[in-house]
């Protein structure tokens, strides 16, 4: 009996597929269709192949290609893509879904059903919005550092989130949670294309044909630029993109939400308003205390940040304890103004990407009480105060460089 069991298990699992039978959608773009409901665009990678070398010598590369299809649903789109490929198309390794801006503003929620029902679609797939068409975006950006475009895109979003704090890190799961509750709203990175080199100055004379050909061959490639974040709001059964935050506003929103790790912040130097200084925020602590007085909601953000001054254009100023205090005061005033601006902007858009409703929910003992309170109608008039302290633990030698001996 044991011998028979070993023989059957060595034959493999019933219904299993060999890796070579699949091609993997690593990036999936979704736009509004012209003939059908959706235009799905996929960056597809077959199993890894080696080019120009072996495993010991290096030279590995991915043979990726891009295909777009008009479809009625994402599963319909995958089926249509499979008719164009030699292997079955699968989303089991899709790392990023990019929504075209037109679709995102109309209803991004139409992509969520298949991610919640079909196990092949992973809920930890990242979501982003691009300016313009997702199809054009995927076809036109170049990868300067990675062999696989999806790895480059994920690392870009991750580094901008962790090192600069200028974008959110949002998965399909985060979208599903926001769609299923009235206590938070989703937001995503907002991407655009930029030239990888400075534009060439205009020529005074008409170039000859040889020069024209050379200029076309050396045309600058497009790389991805993180332009901030796209803000969403649930309206009925639809999840709509209703606006954007620029990178600095996104950093402020990350601080208010408690998801900020590290970032750069510019301030005007005290006494010399034509000069600036750059602080690096190293650590932060954020707590939120909410209060309900009838229909009025107020929140106090208690924020503690440590920072160091890494650069300044006012090197002639001599540092002193008094001047150090002025730098701290300028930093606190500048950051509080930015936080207040962003909170006002979010309440005007009625989008609770900060998840403040999660905190307000704790004031109610039962679900009927919470529903009767109607948080969505209260958020717009929520008042905010800021208990903010920044500890600039060093101003370095940026103000008073050492004298060589």
C-alpha positions in Angstrom: 0.0 0.0 0.0 2.8 2.4 0.9 4.6 1.6 -2.4 1.4 2.5 -4.3 1.1 5.8 -2.4 4.7 6.7 -3.3 4.2 5.9 -6.9 1.0 8.0 -7.2 2.6 11.0 -5.3 5.6 11.0 -7.6 3.4 11.5 -10.6 2.4 15.0 -9.4 -0.8 16.6 -8.3 -4.0 16.2 -10.2 -4.7 19.3 -12.3 -1.2 20.8 -11.8 0.4 22.8 -14.6 4.1 23.0 -15.5 5.7 26.4 -15.2 6.5 26.4 -18.9 2.8 26.3 -19.8 2.2 29.8 -18.5 3.0 33.4 -19.5 2.8 35.8 -16.6 1.1 39.2 -16.6 3.4 41.3 -14.5 1.8 44.7 -15.1 -1.9 45.0 -15.9 -3.3 48.3 -17.3 -7.0 49.1 -17.4 -8.7 51.8 -19.4 -12.2 52.6 -20.7 -12.8 50.8 -23.9 -14.1 52.3 -27.1 -15.9 49.3 -28.6 -16.3 47.3 -25.3 -16.4 48.2 -21.7 -12.7 47.9 -20.9 -9.3 48.1 -22.7 -6.9 45.8 -20.9 -3.2 46.1 -21.5 -0.7 43.5 -20.1 3.1 43.4 -19.9 3.6 39.7 -20.3 6.7 37.7 -19.3 7.1 34.0 -20.2 9.3 31.8 -17.9 12.8 33.1 -17.5 15.1 32.5 -20.4 18.9 33.0 -20.6 20.4 35.1 -23.3 24.0 35.4 -24.0 25.3 33.3 -21.1 24.5 30.7 -18.5 23.7 30.8 -14.8 27.3 31.0 -13.7 28.2 33.7 -16.3 25.1 35.8 -15.9 23.4 37.3 -18.9 19.9 36.4 -17.8 17.0 38.4 -19.2 13.2 38.5 -19.5 11.5 38.2 -22.9 8.5 40.5 -22.3 5.9 41.7 -24.7 2.9 44.0 -24.4 -0.6 43.3 -25.7 -3.9 45.2 -25.5 -7.4 43.9 -26.0 -10.9 45.4 -25.8 -13.0 43.3 -23.4 -16.2 43.1 -21.3 -14.3 42.0 -18.2 -10.8 41.2 -17.0 -11.4 37.5 -17.3 -12.7 38.1 -20.8 -9.5 40.1 -21.5 -7.2 37.3 -20.3 -9.0 34.8 -22.5 -8.6 37.1 -25.5 -4.9 37.5 -24.7 -4.4 33.8 -24.5 -5.5 33.5 -28.1 -2.5 35.7 -29.0 0.1 33.8 -27.0 1.6 30.3 -27.1 1.0 29.8 -23.4 -1.9 30.3 -21.0 -1.9 33.9 -19.7 -2.1 34.1 -15.9 -2.2 36.9 -13.3 -0.8 34.8 -10.5 2.3 37.0 -10.5 0.8 40.4 -11.3 2.6 43.0 -9.2 0.9 46.2 -10.3 -2.5 47.3 -11.7 -2.4 50.7 -13.4 -5.6 52.5 -13.9 -6.0 55.0 -16.7 -7.1 58.4 -15.3 -10.4 58.5 -17.3 -11.4 55.1 -15.9 -10.3 56.0 -12.4 -12.5 59.2 -12.4 -15.5 57.2 -13.7 -15.3 54.1 -11.5 -12.2 52.2 -10.4 -14.4 49.7 -8.5 -15.2 47.7 -11.6 -11.8 45.9 -11.3 -12.4 44.8 -7.7 -15.0 42.0 -8.2 -12.6 39.6 -9.9 -9.9 40.3 -7.3 -12.3 39.3 -4.5 -13.7 36.2 -6.2 -10.9 34.7 -8.4 -8.1 33.2 -6.4 -5.6 33.6 -9.3 -5.8 37.4 -8.8 -3.7 38.3 -5.8 -5.1 40.9 -3.3 -1.6 42.1 -2.5 -1.2 43.4 -6.0 -0.4 47.2 -5.9 -2.7 49.8 -7.4 -1.6 53.0 -9.1 -3.2 55.7 -11.3 -1.4 57.1 -14.3 -2.0 60.4 -16.1 -3.7 59.7 -19.4 -4.0 56.2 -20.8 -2.7 53.2 -19.0 -2.1 51.5 -22.3 0.1 54.3 -23.6 1.8 54.6 -20.2 2.8 50.9 -20.1 4.0 51.0 -23.8 6.1 54.1 -23.5 8.0 54.0 -20.2 11.5 52.6 -20.1 13.3 50.6 -17.4 16.7 52.1 -16.5 17.7 49.7 -13.7 15.7 46.4 -13.8 15.4 43.7 -16.4 11.7 43.2 -15.5 9.5 46.4 -15.7 7.2 45.3 -12.8 10.2 45.0 -10.5 11.2 48.6 -11.4 7.7 49.9 -10.8 7.3 48.2 -7.4 10.7 49.3 -6.2 10.1 52.9 -7.4 6.8 53.1 -5.4 8.3 51.4 -2.4 11.4 53.7 -2.2 9.3 56.9 -2.7 7.0 55.7 0.1 9.7 54.6 2.6 12.5 57.1 1.8 10.7 60.2 0.7 7.1 59.7 2.0 5.7 61.3 -1.2 3.4 58.4 -2.2 1.1 55.9 -0.6 1.6 52.1 -0.8 -1.8 50.7 -1.7 -2.9 47.2 -2.6 -6.0 45.8 -4.0 -6.8 44.6 -0.5 -6.7 48.2 0.8 -9.2 49.1 -2.0 -11.5 46.3 -1.0 -11.5 47.3 2.7 -12.3 50.9 1.7 -15.0 49.8 -0.6 -16.6 47.6 2.1 -16.6 50.2 4.9 -17.6 53.8 5.4 -14.6 54.5 7.7 -11.8 55.1 5.2 -11.2 56.0 1.6 -8.4 54.6 -0.7 -5.6 56.6 -2.4 -2.9 55.4 -4.7 0.4 56.6 -6.3 -0.2 59.0 -9.2 2.3 58.4 -12.0 3.3 60.3 -15.1 6.0 60.0 -17.7 9.0 62.3 -17.8 12.1 62.6 -20.0 15.2 60.9 -18.6 17.5 63.7 -19.9 17.3 67.5 -20.1 15.8 68.8 -23.4 18.3 69.7 -26.1 18.5 73.5 -26.7 16.9 74.7 -29.9 19.3 75.0 -32.9 19.6 78.3 -34.6 20.3 76.7 -38.0 18.3 74.0 -39.8 20.1 70.6 -39.2 20.9 68.5 -42.2 19.4 65.0 -42.9 22.2 63.2 -41.1 21.8 65.3 -38.0 18.0 64.7 -38.0 18.5 61.0 -38.2 21.0 61.1 -35.3 18.7 63.2 -33.2 15.8 60.7 -33.7 18.0 57.8 -32.7 19.1 59.6 -29.6 15.7 60.9 -28.6 15.2 60.9 -24.8 13.5 57.9 -23.3 10.5 58.3 -21.0 10.8 57.1 -17.4 8.3 57.1 -14.6 7.9 60.2 -12.4 6.0 60.0 -9.1 3.7 63.0 -9.3 2.0 62.5 -5.9 -1.2 60.6 -5.1 -4.7 60.1 -6.5 -7.5 60.5 -4.0 -10.7 58.4 -4.3 -14.2 58.6 -2.8 -17.0 56.0 -2.8 -20.1 57.5 -4.4 -23.0 55.0 -4.2 -21.6 51.8 -5.7 -18.8 53.5 -7.6 -15.3 54.3 -6.4 -14.2 57.5 -8.1 -10.9 59.4 -8.3 -11.9 62.9 -7.3 -8.6 64.7 -7.1 -4.8 64.6 -6.6 -2.2 65.6 -4.0 1.2 66.8 -5.1 4.3 65.1 -3.5 4.6 67.5 -0.5 0.9 67.3 0.2 1.1 63.5 0.0 3.9 63.6 2.6 1.7 65.7 4.9 -1.2 63.2 4.4 1.2 60.3 5.3 2.2 62.1 8.5 -1.4 62.8 9.5 -2.3 59.1 8.8 0.7 57.9 10.9 2.2 56.0 7.9 5.2 58.3 7.4 8.7 56.9 7.8 11.2 59.4 6.4 11.4 62.4 4.1 12.9 65.7 3.2 11.4 69.1 4.1 12.5 72.6 3.1 12.1 75.7 5.2 13.0 79.3 4.8 16.0 80.3 6.9 15.2 82.7 9.8 16.6 86.2 9.3 17.5 85.5 5.7 14.2 84.8 3.8 16.0 84.4 0.5 17.8 81.3 1.7 16.5 77.9 2.4 17.4 74.8 4.5 16.6 71.2 4.0 15.6 69.1 7.0 15.5 65.3 7.0 12.7 63.9 9.1 14.0 60.7 10.7 11.4 59.5 13.1 7.8 60.4 13.9 5.1 59.6 16.4 1.5 60.5 15.7 -1.6 60.0 17.9 -5.1 61.3 17.2 -7.5 62.4 19.9 -11.1 62.8 18.7 -14.1 64.5 20.3 -17.8 64.6 19.4 -19.9 67.5 20.5 -23.4 67.0 19.1 -22.9 67.0 15.3 -19.5 68.6 15.6 -16.4 66.5 15.3 -12.9 67.7 16.3 -9.5 66.0 16.2 -6.2 66.9 17.7 -3.1 65.5 16.0 -0.3 65.0 18.5 2.9 64.9 16.3 6.5 64.4 17.4 9.2 64.4 14.8 13.0 64.2 15.0 15.0 65.8 12.2 18.5 67.0 11.2 19.4 69.9 9.0 21.4 68.4 6.1 21.8 71.3 3.8 21.4 75.1 3.7 22.2 77.9 1.3 23.0 80.3 4.2 26.4 79.2 5.2 27.6 82.6 6.3 25.3 82.5 9.3 27.0 81.6 12.6 25.0 79.0 14.6 24.0 79.8 18.1 21.5 78.2 20.6 19.2 81.1 20.0 19.3 80.7 16.2 18.9 77.0 16.5 15.6 77.7 18.3 14.5 80.0 15.5 15.2 77.2 13.0 13.0 74.8 15.0 10.2 77.3 15.2 10.3 78.0 11.5 10.2 74.2 10.8 7.1 73.8 13.1 5.3 76.7 11.6 6.0 75.6 8.0 4.9 72.0 8.6 1.8 73.0 10.6 0.7 75.2 7.7 1.2 72.4 5.2 -0.7 69.9 7.4 -3.6 72.3 7.9 -3.8 73.0 4.1 -3.9 69.3 3.3 -6.5 68.5 6.0 -8.7 71.3 4.7 -8.3 70.0 1.1 -9.3 66.5 2.1 -12.3 67.6 4.0 -13.4 69.7 1.1 -13.1 66.6 -1.2 -14.9 64.6 1.5 -12.3 61.8 1.2 -11.2 60.3 4.4 -7.9 58.8 3.2 -6.5 59.4 6.7 -8.8 56.7 8.1 -10.1 59.1 10.7 -13.4 57.3 10.7 -11.6 54.3 12.2 -10.9 56.4 15.2 -14.4 58.0 15.4 -16.0 54.6 15.2 -14.6 53.8 18.7 -17.0 56.4 20.2 -20.0 54.1 19.4 -20.9 50.9 21.1 -23.2 49.5 18.5 -23.4 49.4 14.7 -26.8 51.0 14.5 -25.5 54.0 16.6 -22.6 54.3 14.2 -24.8 54.2 11.1 -27.2 56.7 12.5 -24.3 59.1 13.2 -23.5 59.2 9.5 -19.8 59.9 9.6 -19.6 60.7 5.8 -21.8 63.7 6.3 -19.8 64.9 9.3 -16.3 64.6 7.9 -16.5 67.7 5.7 -17.0 70.0 8.8 -14.4 68.3 11.1 -12.1 70.7 12.8 -8.4 69.9 13.4 -5.8 71.2 15.8 -2.1 70.3 15.9 0.1 69.6 18.9 3.3 69.6 16.9 6.9 69.5 18.1 10.0 69.0 15.9 13.3 68.1 17.6 16.1 69.2 15.4 18.9 67.2 17.0 21.6 68.7 14.9 22.1 71.7 12.6 25.4 70.2 11.6 28.2 72.3 10.0 25.9 73.5 7.4 25.6 76.9 9.2 29.1 77.1 10.7 31.6 74.9 8.9 34.8 74.0 10.8 38.0 76.0 10.1 40.8 73.8 8.8 44.0 73.8 10.9 
